[in-house]
Amino acid sequence: MEQLRYAIADGAVIAKRNVIKIKRVPEILVFVLISPIMFVLLFAYVFGGSIDIPGGSYREFLIAGIFAQTVIFGATFTGAGLADDMQKGIIDRFRSLPMSRSAVLVGRTASDVIYNAASLVIMALSGLIVGWRIHNGIFDALLGFGLLLLFAYAFSWVMAYVGLLVPSVEVINNAAFMVMFPITFIANTFVPAENLPTPLRVFAEWNPVSAITQAARELFGNIPAGTPEPTVWPLQNPILYTLIWVVVIIAIFAPLSVRRYRKAKKRG
C-alpha cells in the first residue's frame, strides 16, 4: 500500500511535468485541438452526403467513430514522449532519483488522459456545430466520454511499451500509424460493419474499436430507431466487451512496460 501511494504521488509530479511541457512545445497543443476539428469537418462534409444511415443521420453516426479514432491516436503521445525522453537521457535521470519505478509510466499515461479529454471537448463542440446531438441525457453522455478515456488510457500502456522498445520518435510515429490506421478504419467507426466485405466484416465485429464506438453511440443515443440488433456478442454487449479489453490490455502491458523501463538505457 505504501509503494502504491508513492507511485501515485510521484506519478502525479511526472504528469504535471508532461502537461507543463506544452508551454515549451506548443505544437502538441495544436495537434490536440486542431486535428479533431479537421477530422470532424472533413468526414462530416466530405462523406456526410454519400453514406446513407437508414432512419438516422450520418453525422450523428460519425461522431462516436471520430471520438474513438482520435483518442486511440492520442495514445501515441505516451510512446512518443517516452521515446523522446529515452533519446535525450531524461529517463536515466529519473531512474537516478529516489522515486517509484513505475512513476514515470504512471505519470506519462495519466497526462495523456488530459490531452485526450481536451480533444474530446473540442470534438464534441465541433460535432454540435455540424449537427451531432446527445439524446440519452447527461449521465449516459458522461459515461460514454469516461469509457472512451478509459479505453484510450489502456491503449496508452501499449504505446508506453512500444516507446521503450523503439530507437526514436520517428519510428514510433510510423509504427503507430501502421497499426492504428487499419484497426480504426476496419471497424464500424465510419461505415456500418455490415457494409464491409465478409473477412473485413468479421474482423470489424470483433475489433475492440468497434465495441467502444458502438458503446459510445448507444450511450449518446445515436443509434437510429429501427436499427437491427447486432448479431455478434461484442456488439450486443459493447460496454462489457470494452471493459474486458481494458482489463486485459492493462494487465499485460503495464507489467511489461515497467519491466522494460527498468532495463531501458539511453539511446544515442
N, C-alpha and C positions, 0 to 999 in steps of 0.2 A: 504493500500500500504506500509506503514511504517513497519507493522508487517511482511509482506511478505519479505521485504528487510532484516529485522533482521533474519528471519527464514533461508533465503538463505545464508547469511553471516555466521551465527552460524553453519548451516549445513555443509558449506564448511570446517570449522575448524574440525568438527567431522569426516568428510570424510577423511581429511588429517591424523587425528589420527588413523583411521582404516587402511589406506594404510601403514603408518609407522609401524604399528603393525607387518607387515610381517617380519621385521628385527628381531623381538623377537620370532616370531613363524614361522620359515622357512618352516614348514610342509605345511602351507597354500599355499606357492608358488609352492611347489612340486605338490600338488593336482591340482592347477590351470594349470600348464604347462605340467605335465607328463600324467595326466589322459586323456586329449583329444587325445594325441598321441596314447595311448594304445587303446582307442575306435576306432580310425580311422584304425589303423593297424589290430586290431582284426577282425572287421567286414569286412574290405576290403579283407583280405586274407582268412579268415575262411568261410565267406558266399559268397564272390565275385564270386566263380566258380559254386555255386549251385543255385543261384537265377537268373532267366532269365528276362531281361528287353527288351521286343521286340523293335528292332530298336535303342537301346541305350546301355549304359554301366552301370552295377550295381554300379560301384564305383562312377560315376557321380550322379546316383540316390541317393546313400547312403549319401553323404557328407552333404547335406542340412538337412537330418534327424539327423545326428550326431550333427550338429550345434544346432538344436532346442533342442535336448535332453540335451546337455551339458550346454547350457545357462539356461535352466529351473532348472536343478540340481544345477547350480551355485547360484540360488536364496536361497538355504539353508544356504549360508553364512550369510544372513541377520538374519534369525531366530536363527541360532546357536550363532551368535555374540551377539544378544540381550539377549538370554537365559543365555549366559556366563556372560555378564555384570550384569544381574539381580542377578545371583547366587553370584557374588563377591561383590555386593553392589555398583557397579560403577554407576548404574542408579540413585540411591539415591543421590550420589554426584553431578551428572549432574543436578538433579532437584533442588538442593540447590543453584545452580549458577544463576546469572542474564542472562538467555538465553531463547530463544524461546522454547516453549513446544514441538514444532514439530521438532526442530533442530536435536535431536539425531536420529530420524527416517529418516529425510531427508538425513542426513549425512551417515547413515548406508546403505540406499538403493542406494545412489549415489556412494559410494565406491565400491559396488558390481558391478556396471556398469563397473568400471575399471577392476575388476577381470575378468568379462565376456569378455571384449574387448581383454584382454591378451589371454584368452582361444581361442577366435575366430582367432586371428593372428596365434597362434600355430597350430590350426586345419587346417587353410587354407594352411599353408606351408606343413603340413603333407599330406593334400589332393592332393596338386600339385605333391608331390612325388609319390603317388600311382596312379595318372592318372586323377584326377579331373581337370576340366578346366572351366573358366568363358567365356561364348560365347556372352554375351549381352553388353559388354562394361563396362567401369569403373563406369559410373554414376549409372547404374542399379545395379551393384555389391555393391556399397556403400549404395544404398537404401536398398538392401537386408540385409546387415550387420546391418544397422541402425534399420530396422524393427525387426530383431532378438533381438537386445539390448533393444529396446523399450518394446517388449513383456516380456523379462526377467525382466526388471525394474518393470513392472506392477505386475508380479508374485512375486517379492520380497516383495511387500506390503502384500500379503497373508502370506508369511513366517514371516514377521515382526509381524503380529497379532498373529500367532501361537507361535512365540518365546516369546511373552509376556504372553502367557497363560500357557505354559508347565513348569514343575518344573526343567528341566535340559537339558543340551546339548544332552545327550544321548537319551532322549525321543524325541526331535525334529528330530534328525537324523533318528530314527526308524519311526517316524510318516511321515516324508518327503518321505522316501523310499516307504512306503506302499501306499502313494497317487501318487507320481510322477512316480514310476515304471510302473503301469498299464496305466496311461494316455499318457506316452511317447511310450509305446510299442503297445497299442491298437490304432494305428494311421497308417498313411502312411509313417512313419519315416524310416522303414527298409524293408517293403514289400508293394507292391501296395495294397490299401484298398480293391480293388475288389477281391483279393485273400483270404480274410478273410471270415469265416462263417457269415451268414446273420446278426445275432444280433450284432456281433462284427463289421461287416462292417458298419452298420448304426451308431453305436457309433463312429467309426473312422471317418466317413464322416462329422459328426457334431462336432467332437473333435477340439477345437481351436489349438491343437498341429499339427493336420493335415493341418489346414489352414496356419499356419506360415511356415510349411515345404513346402507346395505347393507354397506359395508366394515366398519363397527363391529359389526354383527350377526354377520358371518362371523368376525371376529377374536375376539369374545366367545363364539362358539359358540351363538348364539341363533337359528340357522336350524333349524327342526324337521326331523327326518329324514323323507324322502319328499317334501319341498317341491320342486315342479317347478323346473328350471333357468330362470333368466330368459331371455327371447328377444331382448333388445336388448343391444348391445355394452357400453354404460356400466354396466349392472347385472351383466353377465358378468365385467367387469374393473373393479370399483368402486374398488380401490386405485389402479390406474393412472389411471383417469379422474379421480379426485380430485386426484392429483398433477399431472396436466396442467392442471387448473383452478387449482391453487395457483400454478404457474409463470406461467400466463397472467395471472392477476389481479395478482400482484406485479409482473410485467414491465410491465404497463400502468399500474397506479395508483401504484406507488412513484415513478416519474419525474414523473407528473402532479402528485402531492402535493407533491413537493419544489419543482417549478416554481411551483405555486400558492402555496406557503409564502413563496417569495422575493418574490412580488408582493403578498401579503396586507397589508392595513392595518387598524388598529384600527377597530372599528365602534362608532359612538355610539348 
